[in-house]
Amino acid sequence: MIEVFKTNVKDRDHANMLVDQIHKVFEDYNANFDLEDCDRILRVRCTTGSVQPSLLINLLEGHGFSAEVLP
């Protein structure tokens, strides 16, 4: 399953750090950012089930960023 999030991440270094954190905390997730998109998209795919949006949002908020699920 794939979830897509709108974020306020602007910097590639921050995006790389967050992807590293996501992969460390959620071993089943593959994540990447599209910072060229106006919504600064974070895409997350779970290889074994469903993505838990609230946990990802909390992780980003813990690092000072915001995220919301896009419909």
PDB file of N, CA, C and O in Angstrom:
ATOM      1  N   MET A   1       0.842  -1.188   0.000  1.00  0.00           N
ATOM      2  CA  MET A   1       0.000   0.000   0.000  1.00  0.00           C
ATOM      3  C   MET A   1       0.880   1.242   0.000  1.00  0.00           C
ATOM      4  O   MET A   1       1.951   1.255   0.608  1.00  0.00           O
ATOM      5  N   ILE A   2       0.424   2.279  -0.682  1.00  0.00           N
ATOM      6  CA  ILE A   2       1.167   3.542  -0.762  1.00  0.00           C
ATOM      7  C   ILE A   2       0.316   4.654  -0.171  1.00  0.00           C
ATOM      8  O   ILE A   2      -0.879   4.754  -0.452  1.00  0.00           O
ATOM      9  N   GLU A   3       0.947   5.495   0.654  1.00  0.00           N
ATOM     10  CA  GLU A   3       0.317   6.722   1.153  1.00  0.00           C
ATOM     11  C   GLU A   3       1.130   7.897   0.642  1.00  0.00           C
ATOM     12  O   GLU A   3       2.353   7.824   0.528  1.00  0.00           O
ATOM     13  N   VAL A   4       0.430   8.983   0.337  1.00  0.00           N
ATOM     14  CA  VAL A   4       1.070  10.196  -0.152  1.00  0.00           C
ATOM     15  C   VAL A   4       0.749  11.322   0.820  1.00  0.00           C
ATOM     16  O   VAL A   4      -0.403  11.523   1.203  1.00  0.00           O
ATOM     17  N   PHE A   5       1.791  12.054   1.212  1.00  0.00           N
ATOM     18  CA  PHE A   5       1.664  13.122   2.200  1.00  0.00           C
ATOM     19  C   PHE A   5       2.117  14.447   1.609  1.00  0.00           C
ATOM     20  O   PHE A   5       3.079  14.505   0.842  1.00  0.00           O
ATOM     21  N   LYS A   6       1.419  15.501   1.972  1.00  0.00           N
ATOM     22  CA  LYS A   6       1.849  16.871   1.713  1.00  0.00           C
ATOM     23  C   LYS A   6       2.700  17.274   2.908  1.00  0.00           C
ATOM     24  O   LYS A   6       2.291  17.071   4.052  1.00  0.00           O
ATOM     25  N   THR A   7       3.894  17.849   2.659  1.00  0.00           N
ATOM     26  CA  THR A   7       4.784  18.233   3.751  1.00  0.00           C
ATOM     27  C   THR A   7       5.265  19.668   3.576  1.00  0.00           C
ATOM     28  O   THR A   7       4.988  20.315   2.566  1.00  0.00           O
ATOM     29  N   ASN A   8       5.987  20.147   4.577  1.00  0.00           N
ATOM     30  CA  ASN A   8       6.623  21.457   4.475  1.00  0.00           C
ATOM     31  C   ASN A   8       8.147  21.323   4.424  1.00  0.00           C
ATOM     32  O   ASN A   8       8.864  22.274   4.735  1.00  0.00           O
ATOM     33  N   VAL A   9       8.639  20.152   4.034  1.00  0.00           N
ATOM     34  CA  VAL A   9      10.078  19.915   3.910  1.00  0.00           C
ATOM     35  C   VAL A   9      10.557  20.593   2.630  1.00  0.00           C
ATOM     36  O   VAL A   9      10.021  20.333   1.553  1.00  0.00           O
ATOM     37  N   LYS A  10      11.564  21.460   2.742  1.00  0.00           N
ATOM     38  CA  LYS A  10      12.050  22.211   1.585  1.00  0.00           C
ATOM     39  C   LYS A  10      13.458  21.821   1.182  1.00  0.00           C
ATOM     40  O   LYS A  10      13.824  21.942   0.013  1.00  0.00           O
ATOM     41  N   ASP A  11      14.239  21.363   2.120  1.00  0.00           N
ATOM     42  CA  ASP A  11      15.662  21.140   1.918  1.00  0.00           C
ATOM     43  C   ASP A  11      15.958  19.668   1.662  1.00  0.00           C
ATOM     44  O   ASP A  11      15.435  18.805   2.367  1.00  0.00           O
ATOM     45  N   ARG A  12      16.781  19.368   0.672  1.00  0.00           N
ATOM     46  CA  ARG A  12      17.124  17.987   0.326  1.00  0.00           C
ATOM     47  C   ARG A  12      17.820  17.278   1.484  1.00  0.00           C
ATOM     48  O   ARG A  12      17.591  16.088   1.701  1.00  0.00           O
ATOM     49  N   ASP A  13      18.667  17.991   2.235  1.00  0.00           N
ATOM     50  CA  ASP A  13      19.341  17.372   3.383  1.00  0.00           C
ATOM     51  C   ASP A  13      18.332  16.934   4.444  1.00  0.00           C
ATOM     52  O   ASP A  13      18.462  15.854   5.019  1.00  0.00           O
ATOM     53  N   HIS A  14      17.326  17.776   4.702  1.00  0.00           N
ATOM     54  CA  HIS A  14      16.277  17.397   5.657  1.00  0.00           C
ATOM     55  C   HIS A  14      15.488  16.201   5.129  1.00  0.00           C
ATOM     56  O   HIS A  14      15.169  15.282   5.884  1.00  0.00           O
ATOM     57  N   ALA A  15      15.180  16.213   3.852  1.00  0.00           N
ATOM     58  CA  ALA A  15      14.433  15.103   3.258  1.00  0.00           C
ATOM     59  C   ALA A  15      15.216  13.802   3.389  1.00  0.00           C
ATOM     60  O   ALA A  15      14.647  12.769   3.741  1.00  0.00           O
ATOM     61  N   ASN A  16      16.517  13.844   3.110  1.00  0.00           N
ATOM     62  CA  ASN A  16      17.347  12.638   3.222  1.00  0.00           C
ATOM     63  C   ASN A  16      17.407  12.136   4.660  1.00  0.00           C
ATOM     64  O   ASN A  16      17.342  10.930   4.899  1.00  0.00           O
ATOM     65  N   MET A  17      17.530  13.048   5.613  1.00  0.00           N
ATOM     66  CA  MET A  17      17.563  12.671   7.025  1.00  0.00           C
ATOM     67  C   MET A  17      16.244  12.017   7.427  1.00  0.00           C
ATOM     68  O   MET A  17      16.240  11.009   8.135  1.00  0.00           O
ATOM     69  N   LEU A  18      15.129  12.584   6.981  1.00  0.00           N
ATOM     70  CA  LEU A  18      13.823  12.038   7.326  1.00  0.00           C
ATOM     71  C   LEU A  18      13.611  10.665   6.697  1.00  0.00           C
ATOM     72  O   LEU A  18      13.067   9.770   7.344  1.00  0.00           O
ATOM     73  N   VAL A  19      14.029  10.487   5.454  1.00  0.00           N
ATOM     74  CA  VAL A  19      13.916   9.178   4.810  1.00  0.00           C
ATOM     75  C   VAL A  19      14.742   8.153   5.586  1.00  0.00           C
ATOM     76  O   VAL A  19      14.290   7.029   5.803  1.00  0.00           O
ATOM     77  N   ASP A  20      15.946   8.534   6.002  1.00  0.00           N
ATOM     78  CA  ASP A  20      16.779   7.627   6.806  1.00  0.00           C
ATOM     79  C   ASP A  20      16.070   7.243   8.101  1.00  0.00           C
ATOM     80  O   ASP A  20      16.081   6.076   8.493  1.00  0.00           O
ATOM     81  N   GLN A  21      15.456   8.219   8.763  1.00  0.00           N
ATOM     82  CA  GLN A  21      14.730   7.953  10.007  1.00  0.00           C
ATOM     83  C   GLN A  21      13.534   7.035   9.765  1.00  0.00           C
ATOM     84  O   GLN A  21      13.291   6.107  10.537  1.00  0.00           O
ATOM     85  N   ILE A  22      12.791   7.297   8.698  1.00  0.00           N
ATOM     86  CA  ILE A  22      11.636   6.462   8.376  1.00  0.00           C
ATOM     87  C   ILE A  22      12.081   5.020   8.146  1.00  0.00           C
ATOM     88  O   ILE A  22      11.457   4.087   8.652  1.00  0.00           O
ATOM     89  N   HIS A  23      13.153   4.838   7.386  1.00  0.00           N
ATOM     90  CA  HIS A  23      13.635   3.487   7.097  1.00  0.00           C
ATOM     91  C   HIS A  23      14.164   2.795   8.348  1.00  0.00           C
ATOM     92  O   HIS A  23      14.072   1.574   8.473  1.00  0.00           O
ATOM     93  N   LYS A  24      14.713   3.569   9.267  1.00  0.00           N
ATOM     94  CA  LYS A  24      15.238   2.999  10.507  1.00  0.00           C
ATOM     95  C   LYS A  24      14.095   2.562  11.433  1.00  0.00           C
ATOM     96  O   LYS A  24      14.141   1.482  12.021  1.00  0.00           O
ATOM     97  N   VAL A  25      13.075   3.411  11.552  1.00  0.00           N
ATOM     98  CA  VAL A  25      11.959   3.145  12.468  1.00  0.00           C
ATOM     99  C   VAL A  25      10.979   2.135  11.872  1.00  0.00           C
ATOM    100  O   VAL A  25      10.459   1.276  12.585  1.00  0.00           O
ATOM    101  N   PHE A  26      10.730   2.236  10.579  1.00  0.00           N
ATOM    102  CA  PHE A  26       9.747   1.384   9.898  1.00  0.00           C
ATOM    103  C   PHE A  26      10.472   0.557   8.837  1.00  0.00           C
ATOM    104  O   PHE A  26      10.592   0.983   7.688  1.00  0.00           O
ATOM    105  N   GLU A  27      10.946  -0.602   9.215  1.00  0.00           N
ATOM    106  CA  GLU A  27      11.765  -1.413   8.319  1.00  0.00           C
ATOM    107  C   GLU A  27      11.012  -1.872   7.070  1.00  0.00           C
ATOM    108  O   GLU A  27      11.634  -2.179   6.052  1.00  0.00           O
ATOM    109  N   ASP A  28       9.691  -1.923   7.137  1.00  0.00           N
ATOM    110  CA  ASP A  28       8.880  -2.379   5.994  1.00  0.00           C
ATOM    111  C   ASP A  28       8.531  -1.258   5.024  1.00  0.00           C
ATOM    112  O   ASP A  28       7.883  -1.509   4.008  1.00  0.00           O
ATOM    113  N   TYR A  29       8.948  -0.021   5.314  1.00  0.00           N
ATOM    114  CA  TYR A  29       8.553   1.123   4.501  1.00  0.00           C
ATOM    115  C   TYR A  29       9.668   1.519   3.534  1.00  0.00           C
ATOM    116  O   TYR A  29      10.853   1.471   3.865  1.00  0.00           O
ATOM    117  N   ASN A  30       9.255   1.908   2.338  1.00  0.00           N
ATOM    118  CA  ASN A  30      10.134   2.564   1.369  1.00  0.00           C
ATOM    119  C   ASN A  30       9.588   3.969   1.189  1.00  0.00           C
ATOM    120  O   ASN A  30       8.421   4.148   0.842  1.00  0.00           O
ATOM    121  N   ALA A  31      10.431   4.968   1.426  1.00  0.00           N
ATOM    122  CA  ALA A  31       9.969   6.355   1.396  1.00  0.00           C
ATOM    123  C   ALA A  31      10.838   7.186   0.465  1.00  0.00           C
ATOM    124  O   ALA A  31      12.029   6.923   0.293  1.00  0.00           O
ATOM    125  N   ASN A  32      10.207   8.203  -0.136  1.00  0.00           N
ATOM    126  CA  ASN A  32      10.960   9.171  -0.925  1.00  0.00           C
ATOM    127  C   ASN A  32      10.187  10.471  -0.997  1.00  0.00           C
ATOM    128  O   ASN A  32       8.963  10.496  -0.868  1.00  0.00           O
ATOM    129  N   PHE A  33      10.927  11.554  -1.206  1.00  0.00           N
ATOM    130  CA  PHE A  33      10.352  12.886  -1.322  1.00  0.00           C
ATOM    131  C   PHE A  33      10.400  13.352  -2.766  1.00  0.00           C
ATOM    132  O   PHE A  33      11.322  13.016  -3.510  1.00  0.00           O
ATOM    133  N   ASP A  34       9.395  14.132  -3.154  1.00  0.00           N
ATOM    134  CA  ASP A  34       9.406  14.882  -4.406  1.00  0.00           C
ATOM    135  C   ASP A  34       9.312  16.352  -4.021  1.00  0.00           C
ATOM    136  O   ASP A  34       8.223  16.912  -3.899  1.00  0.00           O
ATOM    137  N   LEU A  35      10.485  16.966  -3.832  1.00  0.00           N
ATOM    138  CA  LEU A  35      10.522  18.360  -3.391  1.00  0.00           C
ATOM    139  C   LEU A  35      10.238  19.330  -4.529  1.00  0.00           C
ATOM    140  O   LEU A  35      10.046  20.522  -4.288  1.00  0.00           O
ATOM    141  N   GLU A  36      10.209  18.840  -5.765  1.00  0.00           N
ATOM    142  CA  GLU A  36       9.889  19.694  -6.909  1.00  0.00           C
ATOM    143  C   GLU A  36       8.383  19.951  -6.990  1.00  0.00           C
ATOM    144  O   GLU A  36       7.953  20.954  -7.559  1.00  0.00           O
ATOM    145  N   ASP A  37       7.600  19.062  -6.434  1.00  0.00           N
ATOM    146  CA  ASP A  37       6.147  19.215  -6.417  1.00  0.00           C
ATOM    147  C   ASP A  37       5.775  20.363  -5.475  1.00  0.00           C
ATOM    148  O   ASP A  37       6.443  20.570  -4.461  1.00  0.00           O
ATOM    149  N   CYS A  38       4.733  21.097  -5.794  1.00  0.00           N
ATOM    150  CA  CYS A  38       4.326  22.236  -4.963  1.00  0.00           C
ATOM    151  C   CYS A  38       3.919  21.811  -3.556  1.00  0.00           C
ATOM    152  O   CYS A  38       3.984  22.614  -2.626  1.00  0.00           O
ATOM    153  N   ASP A  39       3.497  20.553  -3.391  1.00  0.00           N
ATOM    154  CA  ASP A  39       3.101  20.046  -2.075  1.00  0.00           C
ATOM    155  C   ASP A  39       4.246  19.347  -1.345  1.00  0.00           C
ATOM    156  O   ASP A  39       4.050  18.803  -0.258  1.00  0.00           O
ATOM    157  N   ARG A  40       5.437  19.360  -1.938  1.00  0.00           N
ATOM    158  CA  ARG A  40       6.618  18.706  -1.334  1.00  0.00           C
ATOM    159  C   ARG A  40       6.249  17.302  -0.838  1.00  0.00           C
ATOM    160  O   ARG A  40       6.274  17.004   0.356  1.00  0.00           O
ATOM    161  N   ILE A  41       5.918  16.485  -1.785  1.00  0.00           N
ATOM    162  CA  ILE A  41       5.322  15.171  -1.555  1.00  0.00           C
ATOM    163  C   ILE A  41       6.283  14.198  -0.872  1.00  0.00           C
ATOM    164  O   ILE A  41       7.460  14.108  -1.220  1.00  0.00           O
ATOM    165  N   LEU A  42       5.753  13.485   0.095  1.00  0.00           N
ATOM    166  CA  LEU A  42       6.405  12.311   0.679  1.00  0.00           C
ATOM    167  C   LEU A  42       5.562  11.108   0.296  1.00  0.00           C
ATOM    168  O   LEU A  42       4.378  11.043   0.627  1.00  0.00           O
ATOM    169  N   ARG A  43       6.174  10.149  -0.406  1.00  0.00           N
ATOM    170  CA  ARG A  43       5.488   8.901  -0.761  1.00  0.00           C
ATOM    171  C   ARG A  43       6.071   7.790   0.091  1.00  0.00           C
ATOM    172  O   ARG A  43       7.288   7.658   0.218  1.00  0.00           O
ATOM    173  N   VAL A  44       5.195   7.002   0.666  1.00  0.00           N
ATOM    174  CA  VAL A  44       5.630   5.896   1.519  1.00  0.00           C
ATOM    175  C   VAL A  44       4.881   4.642   1.105  1.00  0.00           C
ATOM    176  O   VAL A  44       3.653   4.630   1.014  1.00  0.00           O
ATOM    177  N   ARG A  45       5.648   3.583   0.854  1.00  0.00           N
ATOM    178  CA  ARG A  45       5.069   2.293   0.493  1.00  0.00           C
ATOM    179  C   ARG A  45       5.449   1.280   1.563  1.00  0.00           C
ATOM    180  O   ARG A  45       6.602   1.213   1.988  1.00  0.00           O
ATOM    181  N   CYS A  46       4.476   0.498   1.990  1.00  0.00           N
ATOM    182  CA  CYS A  46       4.721  -0.571   2.950  1.00  0.00           C
ATOM    183  C   CYS A  46       4.769  -1.885   2.185  1.00  0.00           C
ATOM    184  O   CYS A  46       3.860  -2.202   1.417  1.00  0.00           O
ATOM    185  N   THR A  47       5.843  -2.649   2.402  1.00  0.00           N
ATOM    186  CA  THR A  47       6.022  -3.895   1.666  1.00  0.00           C
ATOM    187  C   THR A  47       5.253  -5.055   2.276  1.00  0.00           C
ATOM    188  O   THR A  47       5.106  -6.099   1.640  1.00  0.00           O
ATOM    189  N   THR A  48       4.752  -4.887   3.518  1.00  0.00           N
ATOM    190  CA  THR A  48       4.098  -6.019   4.184  1.00  0.00           C
ATOM    191  C   THR A  48       2.667  -5.742   4.636  1.00  0.00           C
ATOM    192  O   THR A  48       2.041  -6.615   5.238  1.00  0.00           O
ATOM    193  N   GLY A  49       2.144  -4.575   4.368  1.00  0.00           N
ATOM    194  CA  GLY A  49       0.789  -4.270   4.827  1.00  0.00           C
ATOM    195  C   GLY A  49       0.449  -2.820   4.573  1.00  0.00           C
ATOM    196  O   GLY A  49       0.741  -2.280   3.505  1.00  0.00           O
ATOM    197  N   SER A  50      -0.170  -2.187   5.560  1.00  0.00           N
ATOM    198  CA  SER A  50      -0.634  -0.812   5.433  1.00  0.00           C
ATOM    199  C   SER A  50       0.343   0.171   6.063  1.00  0.00           C
ATOM    200  O   SER A  50       1.001  -0.130   7.059  1.00  0.00           O
ATOM    201  N   VAL A  51       0.421   1.346   5.463  1.00  0.00           N
ATOM    202  CA  VAL A  51       1.169   2.460   6.037  1.00  0.00           C
ATOM    203  C   VAL A  51       0.337   3.039   7.175  1.00  0.00           C
ATOM    204  O   VAL A  51      -0.882   3.168   7.053  1.00  0.00           O
ATOM    205  N   GLN A  52       0.985   3.385   8.269  1.00  0.00           N
ATOM    206  CA  GLN A  52       0.318   3.998   9.418  1.00  0.00           C
ATOM    207  C   GLN A  52       0.544   5.513   9.370  1.00  0.00           C
ATOM    208  O   GLN A  52       1.553   5.995   9.886  1.00  0.00           O
ATOM    209  N   PRO A  53      -0.377   6.275   8.760  1.00  0.00           N
ATOM    210  CA  PRO A  53      -0.167   7.708   8.572  1.00  0.00           C
ATOM    211  C   PRO A  53       0.113   8.471   9.870  1.00  0.00           C
ATOM    212  O   PRO A  53       0.988   9.336   9.891  1.00  0.00           O
ATOM    213  N   SER A  54      -0.603   8.172  10.936  1.00  0.00           N
ATOM    214  CA  SER A  54      -0.427   8.938  12.174  1.00  0.00           C
ATOM    215  C   SER A  54       0.989   8.775  12.730  1.00  0.00           C
ATOM    216  O   SER A  54       1.546   9.723  13.285  1.00  0.00           O
ATOM    217  N   LEU A  55       1.572   7.591  12.588  1.00  0.00           N
ATOM    218  CA  LEU A  55       2.931   7.374  13.078  1.00  0.00           C
ATOM    219  C   LEU A  55       3.948   8.161  12.260  1.00  0.00           C
ATOM    220  O   LEU A  55       4.906   8.703  12.812  1.00  0.00           O
ATOM    221  N   LEU A  56       3.741   8.225  10.950  1.00  0.00           N
ATOM    222  CA  LEU A  56       4.641   9.006  10.100  1.00  0.00           C
ATOM    223  C   LEU A  56       4.502  10.495  10.374  1.00  0.00           C
ATOM    224  O   LEU A  56       5.500  11.213  10.438  1.00  0.00           O
ATOM    225  N   ILE A  57       3.280  10.956  10.533  1.00  0.00           N
ATOM    226  CA  ILE A  57       3.049  12.371  10.836  1.00  0.00           C
ATOM    227  C   ILE A  57       3.725  12.729  12.153  1.00  0.00           C
ATOM    228  O   ILE A  57       4.354  13.782  12.260  1.00  0.00           O
ATOM    229  N   ASN A  58       3.602  11.868  13.150  1.00  0.00           N
ATOM    230  CA  ASN A  58       4.253  12.113  14.441  1.00  0.00           C
ATOM    231  C   ASN A  58       5.768  12.141  14.308  1.00  0.00           C
ATOM    232  O   ASN A  58       6.428  12.970  14.934  1.00  0.00           O
ATOM    233  N   LEU A  59       6.329  11.242  13.496  1.00  0.00           N
ATOM    234  CA  LEU A  59       7.776  11.228  13.299  1.00  0.00           C
ATOM    235  C   LEU A  59       8.241  12.539  12.687  1.00  0.00           C
ATOM    236  O   LEU A  59       9.216  13.127  13.155  1.00  0.00           O
ATOM    237  N   LEU A  60       7.556  13.009  11.644  1.00  0.00           N
ATOM    238  CA  LEU A  60       7.942  14.271  11.015  1.00  0.00           C
ATOM    239  C   LEU A  60       7.772  15.436  11.988  1.00  0.00           C
ATOM    240  O   LEU A  60       8.634  16.313  12.063  1.00  0.00           O
ATOM    241  N   GLU A  61       6.670  15.449  12.730  1.00  0.00           N
ATOM    242  CA  GLU A  61       6.445  16.526  13.697  1.00  0.00           C
ATOM    243  C   GLU A  61       7.528  16.527  14.777  1.00  0.00           C
ATOM    244  O   GLU A  61       7.919  17.588  15.263  1.00  0.00           O
ATOM    245  N   GLY A  62       8.011  15.350  15.149  1.00  0.00           N
ATOM    246  CA  GLY A  62       9.084  15.247  16.127  1.00  0.00           C
ATOM    247  C   GLY A  62      10.382  15.875  15.647  1.00  0.00           C
ATOM    248  O   GLY A  62      11.249  16.219  16.451  1.00  0.00           O
ATOM    249  N   HIS A  63      10.514  16.024  14.331  1.00  0.00           N
ATOM    250  CA  HIS A  63      11.691  16.660  13.748  1.00  0.00           C
ATOM    251  C   HIS A  63      11.387  18.091  13.294  1.00  0.00           C
ATOM    252  O   HIS A  63      12.202  18.714  12.614  1.00  0.00           O
ATOM    253  N   GLY A  64      10.216  18.609  13.672  1.00  0.00           N
ATOM    254  CA  GLY A  64       9.884  20.002  13.373  1.00  0.00           C
ATOM    255  C   GLY A  64       9.219  20.244  12.044  1.00  0.00           C
ATOM    256  O   GLY A  64       9.175  21.385  11.584  1.00  0.00           O
ATOM    257  N   PHE A  65       8.696  19.205  11.405  1.00  0.00           N
ATOM    258  CA  PHE A  65       8.050  19.351  10.106  1.00  0.00           C
ATOM    259  C   PHE A  65       6.588  18.938  10.203  1.00  0.00           C
ATOM    260  O   PHE A  65       6.187  18.250  11.141  1.00  0.00           O
ATOM    261  N   SER A  66       5.804  19.364   9.230  1.00  0.00           N
ATOM    262  CA  SER A  66       4.394  18.976   9.213  1.00  0.00           C
ATOM    263  C   SER A  66       4.135  18.075   8.010  1.00  0.00           C
ATOM    264  O   SER A  66       4.845  18.119   7.006  1.00  0.00           O
ATOM    265  N   ALA A  67       3.099  17.261   8.147  1.00  0.00           N
ATOM    266  CA  ALA A  67       2.686  16.384   7.058  1.00  0.00           C
ATOM    267  C   ALA A  67       1.200  16.107   7.201  1.00  0.00           C
ATOM    268  O   ALA A  67       0.673  16.044   8.312  1.00  0.00           O
ATOM    269  N   GLU A  68       0.534  15.945   6.077  1.00  0.00           N
ATOM    270  CA  GLU A  68      -0.871  15.543   6.069  1.00  0.00           C
ATOM    271  C   GLU A  68      -1.108  14.627   4.897  1.00  0.00           C
ATOM    272  O   GLU A  68      -0.494  14.773   3.840  1.00  0.00           O
ATOM    273  N   VAL A  69      -2.000  13.686   5.090  1.00  0.00           N
ATOM    274  CA  VAL A  69      -2.317  12.725   4.033  1.00  0.00           C
ATOM    275  C   VAL A  69      -3.062  13.437   2.913  1.00  0.00           C
ATOM    276  O   VAL A  69      -4.004  14.192   3.153  1.00  0.00           O
ATOM    277  N   LEU A  70      -2.621  13.181   1.684  1.00  0.00           N
ATOM    278  CA  LEU A  70      -3.348  13.691   0.525  1.00  0.00           C
ATOM    279  C   LEU A  70      -4.383  12.661   0.111  1.00  0.00           C
ATOM    280  O   LEU A  70      -4.106  11.462   0.127  1.00  0.00           O
ATOM    281  N   PRO A  71      -5.583  13.119  -0.264  1.00  0.00           N
ATOM    282  CA  PRO A  71      -6.631  12.178  -0.687  1.00  0.00           C
ATOM    283  C   PRO A  71      -6.284  11.529  -2.035  1.00  0.00           C
ATOM    284  O   PRO A  71      -7.051  10.712  -2.543  1.00  0.00           O
TER     285      PRO A  71
END
